[in-house]
Amino acid sequence: DTAVSQTPKYLVTQMGNDKSIKCEQNLGHDTMYWYKQDSKKFLKIMFSYNNKELIINETVPNRFSPKSPDKAHLNLHINSLELGDSAVYFCASSHAGTGLVTEAFFGQGTRLTVV
Amino acid sequence: GEDVEQSLFLSVREGDSSVINCTYTDSSSTYLYWYKQEPGAGLQLLTYIFSNMDMKQDQRLTVLLNKKDKHLSLRIADTQTGDSAIYFCAERSSGGFKTIFGAGTRLFVKA
């Protein structure tokens, strides 16, 4: 039973295309995230949703649009892909709030290559 | 603002101890984590410590926290080649929605 699953694992696409990455968690968490890991392995948060509500929206081009249809799912849609979007995108989930160990559980990542 | 810093590389011999250091700036950090990332894989939580603790030990792993200096370290005893990976330090404040990650320390273990 995979706790946080992302699809696809690999995505190769041409510049200018629109693509989506899907994420699902079966941990009952109320908060989900998208992180981008660049070629130097730096990990930056992009978005966070808590109970389907957008709560973190870092400085990310508006070509990136997250969508959370329910608490267990957070998808990432990217329009007009550019070469610089090539990276590994990680979905994660956690509990929010006080009194809980709020570690984030990560998916296996989606390696996006824009050619 | 919040920031987490780590050295980027560490090389040790198999059987030695490894010590990975991290500093953070957010004084309201409540939860501090160490994650491990193996090549081609996602991040896996190794251990965590609450800000009201000084030390936590879990088998070969020892976490030390100096809250005054905002310094966190991870000691791996008897380091094995399978410990070669990137180790990320991370912090989160109580009630916060964002986990802030360091840049990761690449641990190389020589046989």
Backbone of each chain as ProteinMPNN parsed JSONL, in Angstrom:
{"seq_chain_A": "DTAVSQTPKYLVTQMGNDKSIKCEQNLGHDTMYWYKQDSKKFLKIMFSYNNKELIINETVPNRFSPKSPDKAHLNLHINSLELGDSAVYFCASSHAGTGLVTEAFFGQGTRLTVV", "coords_chain_A": {"N_chain_A": [[0.847, -1.201, 0.0], [0.924, 1.943, -1.114], [1.724, 4.994, 0.388], [1.822, 7.738, -0.38], [1.227, 8.464, -3.579], [2.342, 9.171, -6.839], [1.672, 10.043, -10.201], [2.606, 10.596, -13.583], [5.649, 8.589, -13.2], [7.791, 9.239, -14.753], [8.14, 11.828, -17.141], [8.323, 13.001, -20.283], [8.386, 15.66, -22.44], [7.513, 18.078, -24.981], [8.584, 21.487, -25.353], [6.254, 24.039, -24.662], [4.035, 22.448, -24.488], [1.148, 21.318, -22.537], [0.851, 19.812, -19.388], [-0.08, 17.379, -16.85], [0.391, 16.357, -13.464], [-0.379, 13.839, -11.186], [-1.448, 13.272, -7.818], [-1.957, 11.263, -4.979], [-2.963, 10.517, -1.657], [-3.171, 8.114, 0.955], [-3.255, 8.366, 3.652], [-4.877, 9.724, 5.308], [-4.273, 12.337, 5.832], [-4.5, 15.935, 6.237], [-3.28, 17.881, 4.84], [-1.564, 18.763, 1.898], [1.185, 18.889, -0.426], [3.212, 20.402, -2.994], [6.482, 20.026, -4.072], [9.454, 21.22, -5.635], [12.34, 19.82, -6.976], [15.447, 20.696, -7.967], [18.179, 20.278, -10.372], [20.407, 20.385, -8.785], [19.572, 19.313, -6.501], [18.258, 20.926, -4.713], [15.483, 21.622, -2.698], [12.375, 22.973, -3.028], [9.453, 24.434, -1.742], [6.35, 24.62, -3.441], [3.495, 24.741, -3.51], [0.828, 24.498, -1.092], [-1.927, 22.736, 0.211], [-4.557, 22.796, 2.493], [-7.078, 20.906, 3.773], [-8.369, 21.088, 1.257], [-8.013, 23.726, 0.665], [-6.11, 26.355, -0.65], [-3.136, 27.247, 0.866], [-0.493, 27.853, 0.88], [1.373, 29.529, -1.445], [3.947, 29.792, -3.144], [6.448, 31.849, -4.782], [5.792, 31.219, -7.801], [5.613, 30.613, -11.282], [2.581, 31.59, -12.943], [1.846, 29.718, -14.74], [1.782, 27.336, -13.539], [-0.599, 25.438, -11.977], [-2.222, 24.32, -9.188], [-4.576, 21.787, -8.209], [-7.062, 20.691, -6.046], [-9.183, 18.272, -5.681], [-10.26, 16.847, -3.587], [-9.496, 16.03, -0.115], [-7.646, 14.016, -0.305], [-6.333, 14.159, -2.665], [-4.09, 15.909, -4.793], [-3.403, 17.667, -7.53], [-1.179, 18.722, -10.147], [-1.041, 21.069, -12.6], [0.572, 22.078, -15.517], [1.072, 24.659, -17.695], [2.119, 25.53, -21.032], [4.872, 24.514, -21.161], [8.301, 24.996, -20.237], [11.876, 24.859, -20.874], [13.233, 25.25, -18.465], [11.54, 24.198, -16.619], [12.138, 21.622, -16.235], [12.7, 19.152, -13.908], [12.552, 17.36, -10.772], [9.486, 16.641, -9.42], [7.939, 16.605, -6.364], [5.324, 15.25, -4.519], [3.774, 15.626, -1.356], [2.459, 14.81, 1.899], [0.872, 15.662, 5.016], [-0.099, 15.871, 8.514], [-1.502, 18.836, 9.788], [-1.308, 21.378, 12.318], [-1.223, 21.589, 15.949], [0.436, 19.614, 18.444], [0.801, 17.255, 17.181], [2.964, 14.925, 15.56], [4.24, 16.226, 12.836], [5.404, 15.303, 10.49], [6.298, 15.246, 7.033], [5.205, 13.071, 4.522], [6.538, 11.691, 1.649], [5.977, 11.343, -1.875], [7.237, 9.29, -4.598], [8.227, 10.894, -6.514], [8.125, 12.773, -9.609], [9.784, 12.746, -12.521], [10.298, 15.276, -14.584], [11.011, 16.074, -17.864], [11.723, 18.497, -20.121], [11.87, 19.011, -23.499]], "CA_chain_A": [[0.0, 0.0, 0.0], [1.732, 3.142, -1.219], [1.083, 6.02, 1.185], [1.681, 8.894, -1.258], [1.573, 7.974, -4.918], [2.312, 10.166, -7.901], [1.767, 9.545, -11.563], [3.505, 9.478, -13.895], [6.958, 8.647, -12.564], [8.626, 9.953, -15.719], [7.347, 12.571, -18.113], [9.156, 13.709, -21.25], [7.448, 16.395, -23.275], [8.123, 19.181, -25.721], [8.308, 22.874, -24.923], [4.984, 24.593, -25.118], [2.917, 21.553, -24.159], [0.517, 21.372, -21.212], [0.866, 18.476, -18.775], [-0.534, 17.285, -15.462], [0.923, 15.319, -12.585], [-1.412, 13.534, -10.192], [-0.963, 12.791, -6.525], [-2.992, 10.757, -4.084], [-2.441, 9.978, -0.395], [-4.162, 7.307, 1.676], [-2.854, 8.435, 5.051], [-5.85, 10.507, 6.064], [-3.725, 13.66, 6.153], [-5.338, 17.043, 5.806], [-2.466, 18.867, 4.136], [-0.76, 18.199, 0.811], [2.196, 19.841, -0.903], [4.069, 20.143, -4.143], [7.845, 20.519, -3.984], [10.268, 21.069, -6.847], [13.75, 19.561, -6.695], [16.198, 20.984, -9.193], [19.283, 19.347, -10.688], [21.363, 20.421, -7.67], [18.871, 18.648, -5.39], [17.59, 21.869, -3.813], [14.066, 21.283, -2.586], [11.626, 24.194, -2.75], [8.006, 24.247, -1.732], [5.626, 25.394, -4.443], [2.119, 24.956, -3.063], [0.293, 23.627, -0.06], [-3.368, 22.778, 0.409], [-5.059, 22.253, 3.748], [-8.518, 20.694, 3.61], [-8.731, 21.529, -0.098], [-7.868, 25.169, 0.526], [-4.738, 26.773, -0.919], [-2.62, 28.022, 1.987], [0.854, 28.313, 0.537], [1.551, 29.702, -2.885], [5.231, 30.479, -3.232], [6.641, 32.572, -6.039], [5.806, 30.208, -8.851], [4.911, 31.161, -12.456], [1.165, 31.203, -12.94], [1.646, 28.563, -15.626], [1.598, 26.189, -12.646], [-1.857, 25.571, -11.251], [-2.598, 23.135, -8.426], [-6.003, 21.581, -8.007], [-7.312, 19.684, -5.017], [-10.61, 17.927, -5.719], [-10.621, 16.418, -2.235], [-8.32, 16.081, 0.778], [-6.7, 12.94, -0.608], [-5.743, 14.364, -3.988], [-3.588, 17.229, -5.177], [-2.824, 17.552, -8.863], [-0.42, 19.893, -10.593], [-1.14, 21.268, -14.036], [1.572, 23.043, -15.984], [0.818, 25.127, -19.063], [3.217, 26.128, -21.822], [6.105, 24.055, -20.514], [9.57, 25.585, -20.657], [13.029, 24.017, -20.556], [13.567, 25.436, -17.057], [10.615, 23.452, -15.754], [12.686, 20.273, -16.041], [13.042, 18.948, -12.496], [11.758, 16.304, -10.151], [8.403, 17.236, -8.636], [7.523, 15.709, -5.29], [4.11, 15.474, -3.755], [3.918, 15.199, 0.038], [1.279, 15.084, 2.728], [1.124, 15.646, 6.451], [-1.094, 16.518, 9.365], [-1.155, 20.181, 10.247], [-1.828, 21.653, 13.649], [-0.342, 21.409, 17.088], [0.29, 18.391, 19.218], [1.008, 16.055, 16.371], [4.209, 14.898, 14.806], [3.713, 16.657, 11.548], [6.347, 15.067, 9.408], [5.729, 15.091, 5.702], [5.458, 11.826, 3.804], [6.77, 12.057, 0.257], [5.845, 10.413, -2.976], [8.506, 8.889, -5.207], [8.685, 11.929, -7.434], [7.886, 12.721, -11.063], [10.899, 13.393, -13.212], [9.808, 15.965, -15.781], [12.053, 16.539, -18.785], [11.157, 19.281, -21.219], [12.867, 19.026, -24.593]], "C_chain_A": [[0.882, 1.251, 0.0], [1.017, 4.273, -0.509], [0.804, 7.267, 0.349], [2.135, 8.444, -2.645], [1.38, 9.083, -5.942], [2.343, 9.45, -9.232], [1.818, 10.718, -12.529], [4.827, 9.605, -13.141], [7.943, 9.404, -13.457], [7.717, 10.633, -16.736], [8.317, 13.344, -18.995], [8.208, 14.373, -22.23], [8.152, 17.557, -23.957], [7.746, 20.523, -25.116], [6.966, 23.315, -25.488], [3.782, 23.72, -24.803], [2.354, 21.849, -22.77], [0.477, 19.953, -20.658], [0.357, 18.545, -17.344], [0.18, 16.153, -14.747], [-0.119, 15.106, -11.484], [-0.784, 13.001, -8.922], [-2.145, 12.385, -5.658], [-2.339, 10.257, -2.804], [-3.561, 9.233, 0.337], [-3.871, 7.276, 3.17], [-3.851, 9.197, 5.918], [-5.336, 11.878, 6.471], [-4.624, 14.761, 5.616], [-4.56, 18.075, 4.995], [-1.602, 18.18, 3.093], [0.081, 19.3, 0.194], [2.716, 19.421, -2.269], [5.411, 20.813, -3.885], [8.526, 20.32, -5.329], [11.717, 20.853, -6.419], [14.534, 19.747, -7.981], [17.381, 20.035, -9.341], [20.345, 19.331, -9.596], [20.738, 19.851, -6.396], [18.272, 19.634, -4.389], [16.093, 21.626, -3.872], [13.304, 22.539, -2.175], [10.137, 23.91, -2.752], [7.371, 25.145, -2.796], [4.237, 25.767, -3.907], [1.818, 24.058, -1.874], [-1.208, 23.847, 0.04], [-3.678, 22.157, 1.758], [-6.564, 22.14, 3.632], [-9.046, 21.331, 2.32], [-8.582, 23.036, -0.307], [-6.393, 25.527, 0.327], [-4.238, 27.653, 0.208], [-1.195, 28.505, 1.757], [0.931, 28.381, -0.977], [2.832, 30.519, -3.025], [5.352, 31.15, -4.595], [6.867, 31.565, -7.16], [5.098, 30.817, -10.056], [3.461, 30.72, -12.48], [0.83, 30.198, -14.028], [1.413, 27.284, -14.814], [0.303, 26.389, -11.874], [-2.18, 24.268, -10.526], [-4.119, 23.026, -8.354], [-6.193, 20.455, -7.008], [-8.791, 19.343, -5.009], [-11.134, 17.428, -4.377], [-9.346, 16.333, -1.41], [-7.261, 15.059, 0.401], [-5.958, 13.147, -1.921], [-5.271, 15.797, -4.178], [-2.863, 17.066, -6.499], [-2.115, 18.846, -9.227], [-0.498, 19.967, -12.101], [-0.15, 22.346, -14.445], [1.278, 23.391, -17.434], [2.103, 25.604, -19.715], [4.575, 25.786, -21.232], [7.348, 24.674, -21.134], [10.713, 24.654, -20.237], [13.368, 24.065, -19.066], [12.627, 24.733, -16.096], [11.108, 22.032, -15.497], [13.2, 20.139, -14.611], [12.334, 17.687, -12.037], [10.732, 16.982, -9.24], [7.925, 16.203, -7.624], [6.221, 16.192, -4.685], [4.368, 14.976, -2.335], [2.616, 15.475, 0.764], [1.661, 15.023, 4.184], [-0.148, 16.045, 7.18], [-0.606, 17.932, 9.618], [-1.668, 20.318, 11.666], [-0.838, 21.325, 14.743], [-0.549, 20.034, 17.697], [0.491, 17.119, 18.433], [2.395, 16.1, 15.767], [3.845, 15.126, 13.356], [4.696, 16.418, 10.423], [5.619, 14.852, 8.105], [6.147, 13.741, 5.132], [5.505, 12.163, 2.319], [6.411, 10.943, -0.696], [7.215, 10.142, -3.579], [9.024, 9.902, -6.215], [8.276, 11.676, -8.874], [9.023, 13.471, -11.725], [10.379, 13.973, -14.519], [10.996, 16.456, -16.6], [11.372, 17.242, -19.943], [12.231, 19.421, -22.302], [12.449, 20.009, -25.696]], "O_chain_A": [[1.512, 1.571, 1.008], [-0.166, 4.507, -0.758], [-0.309, 7.794, 0.362], [3.296, 8.087, -2.843], [0.397, 9.825, -5.915], [2.956, 8.392, -9.376], [1.145, 11.727, -12.316], [5.084, 10.631, -12.512], [8.817, 10.119, -12.967], [6.681, 10.101, -17.135], [9.039, 14.224, -18.526], [7.325, 13.721, -22.788], [9.244, 17.963, -23.559], [6.718, 20.662, -24.454], [6.605, 23.007, -26.624], [2.643, 24.185, -24.842], [2.978, 22.524, -21.951], [0.117, 19.01, -21.362], [0.358, 19.601, -16.71], [0.525, 15.133, -15.344], [-0.663, 16.06, -10.928], [0.27, 12.364, -8.945], [-3.176, 13.056, -5.608], [-1.275, 9.639, -2.854], [-4.718, 9.652, 0.342], [-4.189, 6.311, 3.864], [-3.674, 9.295, 7.132], [-5.901, 12.513, 7.361], [-5.398, 14.56, 4.68], [-5.143, 19.047, 4.514], [-0.984, 17.149, 3.361], [-0.254, 20.482, 0.274], [2.666, 18.25, -2.645], [5.482, 21.991, -3.533], [8.222, 19.381, -6.065], [12.254, 21.603, -5.604], [14.312, 19.04, -8.964], [17.562, 19.113, -8.545], [21.104, 18.369, -9.487], [21.344, 19.916, -5.327], [17.823, 19.222, -3.319], [15.513, 21.448, -4.943], [13.552, 23.103, -1.11], [9.62, 23.236, -3.643], [7.804, 26.276, -3.016], [3.863, 26.938, -3.858], [2.447, 23.02, -1.67], [-1.698, 24.973, -0.035], [-3.126, 21.117, 2.119], [-7.256, 23.136, 3.42], [-10.06, 22.028, 2.329], [-8.982, 23.56, -1.347], [-5.532, 25.047, 1.064], [-4.833, 28.692, 0.492], [-0.753, 29.468, 2.383], [0.601, 27.43, -1.686], [2.814, 31.75, -3.026], [4.47, 31.031, -5.445], [7.989, 31.128, -7.418], [4.075, 31.48, -9.884], [3.143, 29.6, -12.08], [-0.337, 29.859, -14.223], [0.915, 26.285, -15.334], [0.132, 27.4, -11.194], [-2.386, 23.234, -11.161], [-4.842, 24.02, -8.427], [-5.565, 19.402, -7.111], [-9.581, 20.055, -4.39], [-12.318, 17.574, -4.072], [-8.248, 16.537, -1.928], [-6.093, 15.223, 0.754], [-5.049, 12.383, -2.248], [-5.938, 16.755, -3.789], [-1.829, 16.402, -6.572], [-2.409, 19.914, -8.69], [-0.076, 19.047, -12.801], [-0.047, 23.391, -13.802], [1.242, 22.513, -18.297], [3.045, 26.024, -19.044], [5.336, 26.675, -20.85], [7.451, 24.853, -22.347], [10.551, 23.79, -19.375], [13.742, 23.053, -18.475], [12.886, 24.679, -14.894], [10.567, 21.323, -14.649], [14.037, 20.925, -14.167], [11.619, 17.036, -12.799], [11.088, 17.8, -8.392], [7.558, 15.082, -7.977], [6.045, 17.372, -4.384], [5.103, 14.008, -2.141], [1.784, 16.262, 0.314], [2.66, 14.404, 4.547], [-1.127, 16.488, 6.579], [0.6, 18.176, 9.655], [-2.391, 19.45, 12.154], [0.26, 20.836, 14.476], [-1.574, 19.386, 17.487], [0.362, 16.022, 18.974], [2.936, 17.172, 15.495], [3.202, 14.282, 12.731], [4.811, 17.231, 9.506], [4.494, 14.353, 8.064], [7.301, 13.331, 5.25], [4.618, 12.84, 1.798], [6.523, 9.76, -0.374], [8.223, 10.69, -3.134], [10.143, 9.772, -6.712], [8.103, 10.536, -9.303], [9.203, 14.671, -11.519], [10.059, 13.234, -15.451], [11.869, 17.161, -16.095], [10.552, 16.658, -20.651], [13.342, 19.885, -22.046], [13.157, 20.158, -26.691]]}, "seq_chain_B": "GEDVEQSLFLSVREGDSSVINCTYTDSSSTYLYWYKQEPGAGLQLLTYIFSNMDMKQDQRLTVLLNKKDKHLSLRIADTQTGDSAIYFCAERSSGGFKTIFGAGTRLFVKA", "coords_chain_B": {"N_chain_B": [[13.505, 35.765, 7.74], [12.583, 32.315, 7.228], [15.132, 29.887, 7.263], [17.265, 27.205, 6.41], [20.333, 25.718, 6.838], [22.935, 23.68, 5.551], [26.005, 21.838, 5.288], [27.295, 20.825, 2.105], [28.606, 18.459, 1.381], [29.926, 15.33, 2.597], [32.387, 13.044, 3.41], [33.16, 9.803, 4.425], [34.829, 6.959, 5.942], [33.914, 3.54, 5.703], [32.47, 2.144, 8.58], [33.32, 4.161, 10.252], [32.121, 6.989, 12.232], [29.573, 9.241, 11.159], [28.92, 12.693, 11.028], [26.485, 14.961, 10.537], [25.726, 18.288, 10.059], [23.514, 21.038, 10.827], [21.995, 24.222, 10.595], [19.451, 26.473, 11.674], [17.103, 29.17, 11.29], [14.647, 29.966, 12.252], [13.197, 30.78, 15.164], [10.871, 29.875, 16.189], [10.651, 27.288, 15.512], [9.39, 24.111, 15.952], [9.341, 21.417, 15.369], [11.855, 19.31, 14.238], [13.513, 17.725, 11.643], [15.109, 14.895, 10.13], [15.68, 13.814, 6.93], [16.176, 11.23, 4.502], [17.454, 10.759, 1.271], [17.715, 8.52, -1.236], [19.391, 7.658, -4.348], [17.349, 8.471, -7.094], [15.002, 8.196, -5.692], [12.236, 9.077, -3.469], [11.945, 11.31, -0.597], [12.696, 10.078, 2.602], [11.569, 9.855, 5.854], [13.858, 9.902, 8.469], [14.335, 10.406, 11.206], [13.142, 12.411, 13.962], [12.962, 15.339, 16.063], [11.687, 17.027, 18.877], [11.479, 20.484, 19.758], [11.791, 20.853, 22.445], [13.514, 18.996, 23.351], [16.83, 17.704, 23.931], [18.32, 15.675, 22.921], [18.086, 12.759, 20.934], [17.977, 9.305, 20.52], [18.206, 6.649, 18.241], [18.701, 3.611, 17.516], [21.36, 3.338, 15.344], [21.405, 6.017, 14.982], [21.858, 9.294, 16.212], [20.471, 12.23, 17.339], [21.253, 15.534, 17.975], [20.314, 18.515, 19.576], [20.832, 21.902, 19.804], [19.266, 24.348, 21.057], [19.667, 26.97, 21.701], [21.738, 27.841, 20.049], [20.553, 27.24, 17.709], [21.153, 24.854, 16.328], [21.443, 21.754, 14.819], [22.258, 18.333, 14.775], [23.108, 15.255, 13.136], [24.145, 12.141, 13.94], [25.603, 9.297, 12.635], [26.308, 6.178, 13.584], [28.914, 3.726, 13.027], [29.055, 3.787, 10.121], [27.746, 2.654, 7.054], [28.122, 1.425, 3.646], [25.645, 1.464, 2.499], [24.511, 3.651, 3.635], [25.117, 5.79, 2.116], [23.876, 8.624, 0.664], [21.628, 11.431, 0.213], [21.163, 13.697, 2.805], [18.652, 15.44, 4.346], [18.018, 18.194, 6.329], [15.29, 19.522, 8.132], [12.735, 21.85, 9.112], [9.864, 22.836, 11.065], [7.361, 25.006, 12.228], [5.211, 25.022, 15.12], [1.903, 24.299, 14.393], [2.29, 25.277, 11.917], [2.181, 25.268, 8.322], [4.153, 24.706, 6.623], [7.024, 22.944, 5.749], [10.379, 23.575, 5.995], [13.217, 22.989, 4.103], [16.691, 22.135, 4.232], [19.565, 22.381, 2.005], [20.527, 19.879, 1.68], [22.838, 17.306, 2.514], [25.354, 15.585, 0.966], [26.299, 12.415, 1.533], [29.096, 10.446, 1.303], [30.262, 7.217, 1.418], [33.129, 5.479, 1.882], [34.471, 2.361, 1.018]], "CA_chain_B": [[12.705, 34.694, 7.202], [13.034, 30.994, 7.644], [16.222, 29.373, 6.46], [17.931, 26.032, 6.975], [21.602, 25.572, 6.122], [23.729, 22.47, 5.794], [27.134, 21.679, 4.383], [26.801, 20.07, 0.964], [29.271, 17.172, 1.169], [30.641, 14.682, 3.69], [32.937, 11.759, 2.991], [33.681, 9.044, 5.575], [35.169, 5.557, 5.664], [32.986, 2.552, 6.261], [32.768, 1.805, 9.973], [33.483, 5.384, 11.039], [30.895, 7.738, 12.501], [29.325, 10.425, 10.319], [28.172, 13.744, 11.713], [25.946, 15.932, 9.584], [25.297, 19.451, 10.833], [22.464, 21.867, 10.254], [21.575, 25.368, 11.394], [18.181, 27.014, 11.218], [16.962, 30.539, 11.77], [13.328, 30.248, 12.802], [13.201, 30.45, 16.59], [9.61, 29.232, 16.565], [10.662, 25.895, 15.039], [8.982, 23.165, 16.987], [9.678, 20.081, 14.903], [13.053, 19.286, 13.405], [13.511, 16.409, 10.997], [16.148, 14.451, 9.198], [15.187, 12.962, 5.857], [17.198, 10.583, 3.674], [17.038, 10.538, -0.114], [18.609, 7.669, -2.024], [19.303, 8.036, -5.769], [16.139, 8.133, -7.825], [13.882, 7.915, -4.785], [11.701, 10.197, -2.721], [12.531, 11.531, 0.709], [12.2, 9.166, 3.62], [11.852, 10.385, 7.188], [14.752, 9.069, 9.281], [14.095, 10.655, 12.621], [12.725, 13.786, 14.242], [13.14, 15.741, 17.448], [10.921, 18.198, 19.26], [12.378, 21.561, 20.175], [12.005, 20.818, 23.893], [14.431, 17.895, 23.623], [18.23, 17.966, 23.602], [18.927, 14.537, 22.252], [17.244, 11.594, 20.676], [18.777, 8.209, 19.957], [17.391, 5.63, 17.585], [19.658, 2.627, 16.978], [22.65, 3.943, 14.994], [21.226, 7.457, 14.776], [21.745, 10.179, 17.378], [20.194, 13.616, 16.98], [21.533, 16.499, 19.04], [19.731, 19.82, 19.314], [21.24, 23.038, 20.624], [18.237, 25.308, 20.686], [20.202, 28.334, 21.872], [22.502, 28.163, 18.836], [19.749, 26.793, 16.565], [22.031, 23.91, 15.651], [20.959, 20.373, 14.85], [23.203, 17.416, 14.129], [22.738, 13.842, 12.998], [25.316, 11.265, 13.992], [25.354, 7.915, 12.214], [27.395, 5.33, 14.079], [29.243, 2.557, 12.205], [28.478, 4.116, 8.81], [27.83, 1.595, 6.051], [28.012, 1.927, 2.268], [24.217, 1.694, 2.241], [24.11, 4.953, 4.179], [25.41, 6.818, 1.108], [22.604, 9.234, 0.252], [21.544, 12.852, 0.576], [20.446, 13.855, 4.07], [18.047, 16.764, 4.431], [17.535, 18.728, 7.585], [14.069, 20.291, 7.871], [12.091, 22.359, 10.325], [8.497, 23.324, 10.941], [6.881, 25.604, 13.477], [3.976, 24.43, 15.609], [0.733, 24.843, 13.718], [2.653, 25.774, 10.599], [1.838, 24.408, 7.197], [5.28, 24.618, 5.696], [8.288, 22.37, 6.208], [11.488, 24.197, 5.282], [14.305, 22.033, 3.947], [18.038, 22.55, 3.869], [19.957, 22.012, 0.646], [20.905, 18.464, 1.655], [24.25, 16.94, 2.637], [25.639, 14.346, 0.25], [27.19, 11.558, 2.309], [29.791, 9.418, 0.535], [30.883, 6.256, 2.315], [34.161, 4.738, 1.163], [34.679, 1.004, 1.564]], "C_chain_B": [[13.257, 33.343, 7.636], [14.134, 30.519, 6.703], [16.832, 28.19, 7.182], [19.197, 25.821, 6.163], [22.33, 24.304, 6.537], [24.951, 22.526, 4.882], [26.72, 20.692, 3.296], [27.401, 18.67, 0.845], [29.915, 16.668, 2.462], [31.116, 13.338, 3.19], [33.529, 11.062, 4.214], [34.052, 7.642, 5.112], [34.146, 4.651, 6.336], [33.428, 2.179, 7.672], [32.988, 3.017, 10.86], [32.123, 5.969, 11.364], [30.797, 8.916, 11.545], [28.561, 11.431, 11.165], [27.773, 14.795, 10.688], [25.332, 17.069, 10.389], [24.308, 20.315, 10.066], [22.226, 23.056, 11.175], [20.284, 25.915, 10.812], [17.988, 28.38, 11.862], [15.646, 30.789, 12.505], [13.258, 29.829, 14.272], [11.892, 29.806, 17.034], [9.533, 27.79, 16.064], [10.332, 24.964, 16.183], [9.409, 21.753, 16.649], [10.891, 20.179, 13.975], [13.245, 17.867, 12.919], [14.824, 16.16, 10.266], [15.497, 13.485, 8.209], [16.381, 12.402, 5.084], [16.638, 10.416, 2.266], [18.101, 9.71, -0.819], [18.422, 8.005, -3.495], [18.006, 7.565, -6.409], [14.915, 7.887, -6.963], [13.379, 9.196, -4.137], [12.394, 10.343, -1.383], [11.863, 10.623, 1.731], [12.559, 9.748, 4.988], [12.72, 9.402, 7.966], [14.412, 9.189, 10.752], [13.658, 12.109, 12.789], [12.993, 14.074, 15.713], [12.263, 16.961, 17.703], [11.869, 19.242, 19.829], [12.602, 21.585, 21.691], [12.891, 19.645, 24.314], [15.845, 18.317, 23.257], [18.826, 16.873, 22.733], [17.87, 13.469, 22.007], [18.112, 10.534, 20.036], [17.846, 7.142, 19.403], [18.352, 4.701, 16.868], [20.976, 3.317, 16.622], [22.592, 5.459, 14.869], [21.117, 8.19, 16.106], [21.525, 11.591, 16.865], [20.484, 14.486, 18.189], [20.969, 17.852, 18.636], [20.26, 20.831, 20.313], [20.309, 24.187, 20.252], [18.752, 26.746, 20.768], [20.934, 28.767, 20.604], [21.738, 27.811, 17.571], [20.587, 25.85, 15.687], [21.531, 22.502, 15.893], [22.022, 19.494, 14.206], [22.64, 16.007, 14.122], [24.024, 13.034, 12.99], [24.877, 9.869, 13.589], [26.549, 7.095, 12.678], [27.632, 4.179, 13.104], [28.671, 2.719, 10.797], [28.765, 3.011, 7.81], [27.697, 2.183, 4.655], [26.549, 2.204, 1.908], [23.701, 2.999, 2.82], [24.41, 6.088, 3.196], [24.099, 7.332, 0.53], [22.723, 10.735, 0.488], [20.689, 12.946, 1.83], [19.969, 15.3, 4.185], [17.628, 17.045, 5.865], [16.288, 19.559, 7.271], [13.474, 20.762, 9.185], [10.693, 22.852, 10.006], [8.091, 23.921, 12.286], [5.55, 24.979, 13.847], [2.782, 25.093, 14.938], [1.025, 25.357, 12.333], [2.305, 24.781, 9.515], [3.029, 24.137, 6.295], [6.478, 23.989, 6.377], [9.393, 22.965, 5.349], [12.658, 23.234, 5.277], [15.63, 22.744, 3.723], [18.372, 22.044, 2.479], [20.382, 20.555, 0.539], [22.417, 18.28, 1.748], [24.454, 15.6, 1.945], [26.682, 13.551, 1.033], [27.76, 10.487, 1.404], [30.5, 8.5, 1.524], [31.847, 5.405, 1.504], [34.404, 3.402, 1.844], [36.116, 0.807, 2.019]], "O_chain_B": [[14.273, 33.26, 8.325], [14.063, 30.728, 5.492], [16.909, 28.169, 8.411], [19.144, 25.752, 4.935], [22.338, 23.915, 7.705], [24.933, 23.179, 3.838], [25.887, 19.819, 3.536], [26.774, 17.781, 0.268], [30.378, 17.445, 3.296], [30.342, 12.575, 2.612], [34.31, 11.66, 4.955], [33.647, 7.196, 4.039], [33.597, 4.967, 7.392], [34.607, 1.93, 7.922], [32.86, 2.926, 12.081], [31.099, 5.518, 10.85], [31.806, 9.513, 11.168], [27.664, 11.065, 11.926], [28.621, 15.43, 10.06], [24.521, 16.843, 11.287], [24.273, 20.319, 8.835], [22.253, 22.914, 12.397], [20.05, 25.833, 9.606], [18.634, 28.703, 12.859], [15.548, 31.727, 13.296], [13.262, 28.636, 14.575], [11.811, 29.253, 18.131], [8.491, 27.144, 16.171], [10.934, 25.034, 17.254], [9.793, 20.981, 17.528], [10.943, 21.007, 13.066], [13.151, 16.916, 13.696], [15.53, 17.08, 9.854], [14.864, 12.498, 8.585], [17.447, 13.015, 5.022], [15.498, 9.988, 2.086], [19.242, 10.144, -0.978], [17.398, 8.58, -3.865], [17.619, 6.404, -6.277], [13.892, 7.417, -7.462], [14.003, 10.252, -4.238], [13.319, 9.595, -1.067], [10.648, 10.428, 1.727], [13.713, 10.09, 5.242], [12.376, 8.229, 8.109], [14.227, 8.191, 11.449], [13.79, 12.924, 11.876], [13.222, 13.159, 16.505], [12.119, 17.823, 16.836], [12.943, 18.906, 20.326], [13.509, 22.267, 22.169], [13.001, 19.341, 25.502], [16.047, 19.17, 22.392], [19.717, 17.117, 21.92], [16.912, 13.311, 22.763], [18.889, 10.818, 19.125], [16.839, 6.786, 20.015], [18.768, 4.974, 15.743], [21.65, 3.834, 17.513], [23.618, 6.109, 14.67], [20.388, 7.773, 17.006], [22.302, 12.091, 16.052], [20.017, 14.208, 19.294], [21.127, 18.284, 17.494], [20.149, 20.639, 21.524], [20.53, 24.899, 19.272], [18.33, 27.618, 20.008], [20.782, 29.897, 20.139], [22.226, 28.058, 16.468], [20.703, 26.036, 14.475], [21.234, 22.112, 17.022], [22.619, 19.875, 13.199], [21.826, 15.624, 14.962], [24.886, 13.227, 12.133], [23.911, 9.325, 14.124], [27.67, 7.301, 12.213], [26.708, 3.708, 12.441], [27.893, 1.882, 10.339], [29.882, 2.5, 7.729], [27.218, 3.304, 4.492], [26.263, 3.087, 1.1], [22.577, 3.409, 2.529], [23.999, 7.225, 3.424], [23.31, 6.566, -0.025], [23.767, 11.239, 0.902], [19.618, 12.345, 1.906], [20.756, 16.245, 4.131], [16.971, 16.232, 6.515], [16.244, 20.232, 6.242], [13.683, 20.152, 10.233], [10.371, 23.226, 8.878], [8.44, 23.397, 13.344], [4.84, 24.464, 12.984], [2.674, 26.319, 14.923], [0.123, 25.824, 11.637], [2.153, 23.587, 9.775], [2.911, 23.411, 5.308], [6.904, 24.433, 7.444], [9.352, 22.872, 4.123], [13.05, 22.72, 6.325], [15.687, 23.81, 3.109], [17.567, 21.361, 1.847], [20.577, 20.045, -0.564], [23.179, 19.021, 1.126], [23.813, 14.607, 2.289], [27.825, 13.987, 1.171], [27.017, 9.709, 0.805], [31.258, 8.968, 2.375], [31.452, 4.707, 0.57], [34.527, 3.315, 3.066], [36.469, -0.269, 2.502]]}, "name": "protein", "num_of_chains": 2, "seq": "DTAVSQTPKYLVTQMGNDKSIKCEQNLGHDTMYWYKQDSKKFLKIMFSYNNKELIINETVPNRFSPKSPDKAHLNLHINSLELGDSAVYFCASSHAGTGLVTEAFFGQGTRLTVVGEDVEQSLFLSVREGDSSVINCTYTDSSSTYLYWYKQEPGAGLQLLTYIFSNMDMKQDQRLTVLLNKKDKHLSLRIADTQTGDSAIYFCAERSSGGFKTIFGAGTRLFVKA"}
